[in-house]
């Protein structure tokens, strides 16, 4: 046999391709790591509910609406909305309680977690899949729009957005100011 038909493992053993394939399959089947990562962009469905654990750690529960736009088999444009619950901990929970409001867009990175409990009314075991947020990014402005930071700038931004032409092609709901001055580009 040619040397190319043998594979050397880290332990110093020399295995044929068949032996290595069997080893690799067994290793993957028994020890393969999994990935539990969720990335969401959506709108808050309610104001956050912030509470504190007995040790003083902040916990916030938020609801999110996630929209999916697609075309049906007949070419008809459709929209599907999925509602999920997200739990944030620590400083993320405090920031959510202070700045997030119903309707505000938000970006969440986190993981799936299955909660289970016994229903007090029926005595049955209940489960619910939720998101534990590990990172959060507020999107838009404090008032939920896409403009400035002061109330005067927000008023001007609202006026310029009202006079700007409305376009429905591919806009996912984000608002952009259209009157930009090319002289303000910093490079």
MOQUI-V181684 format. One record per residue. RES is the residue in one letter. PSI is psi in radians with two decimals (NA if undefined). Layout:
# MOQUI-V181684
res psi
RES PSI
RES PSI
This chain:
# MOQUI-V181684
res psi
X 2.62
X 2.72
X -0.50
X -0.32
X 0.00
X 2.56
X 2.33
X 2.21
X 2.89
X -0.50
X -0.09
X 0.00
X 2.60
X 2.11
X 2.57
X 2.94
X -0.71
X -0.80
X -0.72
X -0.72
X -0.74
X -0.75
X -0.83
X -0.78
X -0.76
X -0.73
X -0.84
X -0.75
X -0.63
X -0.43
X 0.23
X 2.24
X 2.68
X 2.95
X 2.26
X 1.52
X 2.33
X 2.36
X 2.14
X 2.47
X 2.15
X -2.97
X 2.52
X 2.37
X -0.22
X 2.84
X 2.51
X 2.55
X 1.83
X 2.31
X 3.04
X 2.47
X 2.90
X -0.47
X -0.02
X 0.14
X 2.28
X 2.46
X 2.23
X 2.35
X 2.20
X 2.65
X 2.51
X 2.51
X 2.21
X 2.09
X 2.45
X 2.20
X 2.34
X 2.94
X 2.36
X 3.06
X -0.53
X 0.06
X 0.03
X 2.31
X 2.29
X 2.78
X 2.38
X 2.29
X 2.30
X 2.36
X 2.28
X 2.67
X 2.42
X 2.36
X 2.24
X 2.59
X 2.70
X -2.39
X -0.62
X -0.71
X -0.72
X -0.75
X -0.73
X -0.76
X -0.58
X -0.69
X -0.47
X 2.42
X 2.88
X 2.30
X -0.22
X 2.34
X 2.54
X 2.58
X 2.27
X 2.32
X 2.39
X -2.69
X 2.75
X 2.50
X 2.37
X 2.09
X 2.47
X 2.55
X 2.89
X 2.22
X 2.20
X -0.57
X -0.80
X -0.29
X 0.04
X 2.68
X 2.24
X 2.61
X 2.68
X 2.30
X 2.22
X 3.04
X 2.31
X 1.93
X 2.28
X -0.46
X 2.54
X 2.43
X 2.14
X 2.38
X 2.69
X -2.90
X 3.10
X -0.55
X 0.18
X -0.14
X -2.77
X 0.24
X -2.65
X -2.99
X -0.42
X 2.87
X -0.59
X -0.79
X -0.65
X -0.69
X -0.77
X -0.68
X -0.72
X -0.71
X -0.74
X -0.59
X -0.58
X -0.60
X -0.25
X 2.55
X 2.44
X 2.32
X 2.29
X 0.00
X 1.76
X 0.13
X 2.20
X 0.30
X -0.21
X 2.53
X 2.35
X 2.45
X 2.33
X -0.33
X 1.56
X 2.64
X 2.07
X -0.35
X -0.26
X -0.02
X 2.24
X 0.16
X NA
